[in-house]
Amino acid sequence: MATTHDPAAPARLPESEQDTLVRAGGNSGGTVSRVPVTVKEEYLLLDAATGLPAPQADQVRGAAGLEPIAEEAEIRAQLTQAQIEVATPECVDLDEVGGHLLRLRHALGRAAESRGCRLAASATPPLKEEDPPPVTNLPRYHAVRATSTQLASEQLVCGMQVDVSVPDPEVAVAVLNRIRLWLPVVVAVAANSPFWAGQNTGFASWRTVVSGRWPVSGPSPYFDGLADHEQRVQQLLSCGVITDLGQIYWQARLSSRGTTVEVRCPDVQLRADEAVMITGIVRALVATAIMDGGAPVQPCPPELLQAMNWNAALHGLGGSLVDPGGRLRSAGDVLSQLMDRITPALLEAGDSREVAALMHRLLQEGTAADRQRRAFADGDMRAVTDMIIAETTAD
């Protein structure tokens, strides 16, 4: 039986993993904070006339004219025909990330217009019909709909994923253990889903709530090293509730090869430069975890981490957040804690000025969820969809 972490025990990594992190940080040659990243974004397609989800994904993908990169396509199918996903190439500079996201958004935006719909970077549809859009015609997606009918019908949500390269699987597991307490702050910063089917949900990130209903989802657990991670993942597969690694929906997880940490907790961002900011924050969190070496890992009971994440989804930056020490504090104070933690990594990567400027704008304008709510207050739900469409492809 796999061992589990006792949250009351001293939270130190096993000696082998302490050594692994020390080597990874010490052998970085000063470049641990500039490791390659890949960014994935999911978008909605909305009907130009009604603002409702438009099942045009296959047609839009065909019209976009995007070419394959490396071994994977830049544009990908999603569960429903009203969703579409893009993936950037590997990037080292944040400017590269922003350039590719704008290129991909513009290409898809033009393709969507040619099919009578619009590209929308909102994590949930502000307007929605009762009947769900058709599932994309792939065996995997038909199986999801057949076995989890209601969940699949409500999975009309769009996230952002930041994939950060790490030296090896041992380092990846150690990084997961160290970033998990900070991911609720990322959820709050990235909140972009306050509305669902014409209703104000009361949450800044309703997508976080919807996505957390799958059997293996939400905050990732603490692992006592790589062997513990592998044993527990295998147990999940062996029990038959999930059928492959792609159904592990933790907010941060290892890639199948184990050399990438995939951070999956952010809502898709309204603007491309906001996605750049999130990318910089996530990469700096991973780099900081590596540079921490063998320092103790802060303990956190799983129920507290779940509560931290739920609270972040509820308030965004518009209320109090629970900091990694388990204290309820103002969102601004917790955000300052995050920035203090990652500033050395941002400086080393040359990302500090760009991330700080975007963070300053965020604090002035509010999250994308705040801006969606203001658009509704100034107009109606259609004003919200119009704002989202305009911001999605704005330079």
Secondary structure, DSSP 4 states (H G I P E B T S, - for coil): ------TTS-----HHHHHHHHHHHHTSTT-GGG--EEEEEEEEEEETTT-SB---HHHHHHHH-PPEETTEESEEE-SBTTEEEEEPPPBSSHHHHHHHHHHHHHHHHHHHHHTTEEEE--SS-SS--SSPPPBPSSHHHHHHHHHSHHHHHT----BEEEEEE-SSHHHHHHHHHHHTTTHHHHHHHT--B-EETTEE-S-SBHHHHHHTTSSSEESPPP-SSHHHHHHHHHHHHHHSS--SGGG-EESEEE-TTSSEEEE--SBPPSSHHHHHHHHHHHHHHHHHHHHTTTPPPPP--HHHHHHHHHHHHHHTTSSEEE-TTS-EEEHHHHHHHHHHHHHHHHHHHT-HHHHHHHHHHHHHH--HHHHHHHHHHHS-HHHHHHHHHHHHT--
